[in-house]
């Protein structure tokens, strides 16, 4: 294991639990239709298991308009604060995420901004994962070589694959719907796989 200086985290389904936001999003999408919540949910799960973006695919399948996302319904995973606090004693911590505007304010609202040194959010920088450029920008701002950084995220396609292509080390966290996906090609095989944030401490603590 190369010397690690920086840890980069995704946000959705990595630091924050999006369950309630997804619930609201589905309810908005199927309002005024005769599609049941259960039917939509099952369709979404089916596509996730095929390694597709289940939410988008289900929208297309039913021909629905994409509703707005309520980030105010997101909550931190219960172990998030404790894990960030411990890790920040040993590493610099950054965020690389595809997020709506005002991510910094939201992280402050969650009370975790003091443990985060750099925030690279898609809406602020005009780049989105899996584009390698957003990872390169983060490394550049952190003044860190890829091999001394770890990317931690829930999505193989958006987090693990591009980070590996740049030579970063990777931790796949199986939370949210992406836990239903599975490694299809060697290029997206994570260095470590965990089921919650606390397990990261066993690797990096």
Legacy VTK file of the C-alpha trace (Angstrom):
# vtk DataFile Version 3.0
C-alpha trace
ASCII
DATASET POLYDATA
POINTS 205 float
0.000 0.000 0.000
1.495 3.338 -1.107
1.725 6.121 1.442
-1.707 7.777 1.591
-2.072 11.528 2.111
-5.569 12.303 0.846
-8.961 10.593 1.070
-11.648 11.700 -1.368
-15.275 10.904 -0.647
-18.370 10.898 -2.798
-21.448 12.324 -0.998
-24.697 10.592 -2.016
-25.042 7.078 -0.529
-21.486 7.457 0.769
-21.661 10.109 3.504
-25.400 10.798 3.270
-28.308 8.389 3.249
-30.608 9.279 0.338
-33.410 6.845 1.166
-36.053 9.460 2.088
-35.071 11.698 -0.823
-35.477 8.757 -3.233
-38.852 7.925 -1.704
-40.080 11.494 -2.252
-38.579 11.539 -5.759
-40.471 8.358 -6.744
-43.703 9.667 -5.215
-43.362 12.910 -7.213
-42.601 10.977 -10.412
-45.643 8.700 -10.213
-48.106 11.308 -8.913
-51.132 11.592 -11.247
-50.278 8.283 -12.949
-51.672 4.801 -12.319
-48.166 3.408 -11.696
-47.838 1.960 -8.208
-44.882 2.771 -5.972
-44.089 -0.951 -5.721
-44.060 -1.399 -9.506
-41.782 1.581 -10.066
-39.477 0.503 -7.242
-39.193 -3.047 -8.593
-38.364 -1.762 -12.079
-35.675 0.472 -10.629
-34.157 -2.421 -8.632
-34.226 -4.636 -11.744
-32.111 -2.120 -13.686
-29.690 -1.514 -10.814
-29.045 -5.253 -10.654
-28.117 -5.095 -14.346
-25.484 -2.458 -13.455
-27.561 0.271 -15.068
-28.587 3.571 -13.551
-31.846 2.196 -12.187
-33.583 5.462 -11.406
-32.998 6.956 -14.861
-33.856 3.677 -16.604
-37.140 3.330 -14.694
-38.049 6.916 -15.645
-37.460 6.096 -19.316
-39.303 2.789 -19.042
-42.455 4.497 -17.777
-41.935 7.627 -19.875
-41.944 9.898 -16.838
-40.452 13.340 -16.306
-37.552 13.550 -13.883
-38.781 15.337 -10.736
-36.666 17.665 -8.640
-34.419 16.180 -5.985
-34.945 17.249 -2.385
-31.535 17.251 -0.748
-33.161 18.548 2.453
-34.418 14.965 2.961
-30.890 13.546 3.001
-29.440 12.565 6.379
-25.919 11.625 7.417
-25.200 7.949 7.923
-25.048 7.434 11.719
-21.313 6.675 11.751
-20.330 9.500 9.364
-19.200 12.147 11.882
-17.186 9.787 14.036
-15.408 8.246 11.023
-14.545 11.612 9.420
-13.314 12.939 12.733
-10.966 9.970 13.260
-9.721 9.882 9.658
-9.061 13.629 9.627
-6.502 13.196 12.387
-4.372 11.193 9.926
-5.334 12.359 6.431
-6.525 15.341 4.447
-10.108 14.846 3.304
-11.686 15.982 0.065
-15.047 15.634 -1.675
-15.508 14.721 -5.348
-19.232 14.606 -6.039
-21.954 15.189 -8.598
-24.163 17.430 -6.505
-26.699 20.237 -6.675
-25.523 23.795 -5.890
-24.639 24.882 -2.328
-22.914 21.654 -1.316
-20.588 23.483 1.069
-23.536 25.024 2.938
-25.211 21.601 3.181
-22.048 19.989 4.578
-21.849 22.840 7.100
-25.494 22.196 8.000
-24.601 18.562 8.644
-21.771 19.741 10.894
-19.011 17.942 9.000
-17.365 20.801 7.068
-14.566 21.232 9.637
-13.175 17.804 8.663
-13.240 18.530 4.932
-10.315 20.327 3.307
-11.433 20.519 -0.321
-14.854 20.353 -1.973
-15.037 19.619 -5.695
-18.707 19.617 -6.680
-19.902 19.130 -10.263
-22.161 22.206 -10.309
-19.366 24.463 -9.041
-16.636 23.286 -11.394
-18.694 22.496 -14.508
-17.388 18.928 -14.663
-19.102 15.720 -13.590
-18.016 12.202 -12.727
-17.055 9.880 -14.377
-15.099 12.520 -16.364
-11.443 12.088 -15.373
-11.007 15.857 -15.410
-12.971 16.333 -12.177
-10.654 13.868 -10.407
-7.584 15.532 -11.920
-8.820 18.912 -10.729
-9.267 17.576 -7.196
-5.765 16.074 -7.150
-4.326 19.286 -8.556
-6.030 21.431 -5.896
-4.907 18.990 -3.216
-1.392 19.065 -4.644
-1.433 15.286 -4.393
-0.259 12.543 -6.736
-2.950 10.015 -7.680
-1.053 7.138 -6.074
-1.143 8.908 -2.693
-4.926 9.335 -2.785
-7.890 7.063 -2.115
-11.337 7.504 -3.697
-14.252 6.278 -1.602
-17.665 5.994 -3.229
-20.761 3.890 -3.799
-20.644 3.708 -7.593
-18.337 1.473 -9.602
-18.942 3.484 -12.806
-18.670 7.002 -11.359
-16.217 6.577 -8.496
-14.120 3.421 -8.713
-13.439 3.077 -12.450
-12.260 6.664 -13.197
-10.216 6.869 -9.983
-8.461 3.612 -10.832
-7.750 4.828 -14.356
-5.810 7.712 -12.828
-3.905 5.449 -10.432
-5.770 6.308 -7.246
-6.494 3.591 -4.694
-10.197 2.852 -4.268
-12.734 1.785 -1.663
-16.190 0.743 -2.841
-18.805 1.343 -0.168
-21.892 -0.786 -0.730
-24.594 1.583 0.465
-27.716 2.844 -1.278
-28.921 1.277 -4.523
-25.429 0.781 -5.922
-24.952 -2.084 -3.467
-27.086 -4.048 -5.966
-24.498 -3.628 -8.716
-21.509 -5.918 -9.163
-18.055 -5.726 -10.688
-18.389 -6.583 -14.385
-14.893 -5.838 -15.626
-11.454 -5.929 -13.985
-10.932 -2.207 -14.568
-13.550 -1.382 -11.955
-12.389 -3.839 -9.291
-11.951 -1.803 -6.089
-8.887 -2.242 -3.890
-11.204 -2.702 -0.917
-14.930 -3.226 -0.459
-16.834 -2.187 2.671
-20.496 -2.166 3.715
-20.373 0.967 5.864
-18.119 3.886 6.758
-16.904 2.334 10.022
-15.240 -0.512 8.114
-12.985 2.070 6.428
-11.265 2.563 9.793
-10.104 -1.052 9.692
-8.337 -0.317 6.401
-7.072 3.209 7.034
-7.526 3.808 10.772
LINES 1 206
205 0 1 2 3 4 5 6 7 8 9 10 11 12 13 14 15 16 17 18 19 20 21 22 23 24 25 26 27 28 29 30 31 32 33 34 35 36 37 38 39 40 41 42 43 44 45 46 47 48 49 50 51 52 53 54 55 56 57 58 59 60 61 62 63 64 65 66 67 68 69 70 71 72 73 74 75 76 77 78 79 80 81 82 83 84 85 86 87 88 89 90 91 92 93 94 95 96 97 98 99 100 101 102 103 104 105 106 107 108 109 110 111 112 113 114 115 116 117 118 119 120 121 122 123 124 125 126 127 128 129 130 131 132 133 134 135 136 137 138 139 140 141 142 143 144 145 146 147 148 149 150 151 152 153 154 155 156 157 158 159 160 161 162 163 164 165 166 167 168 169 170 171 172 173 174 175 176 177 178 179 180 181 182 183 184 185 186 187 188 189 190 191 192 193 194 195 196 197 198 199 200 201 202 203 204
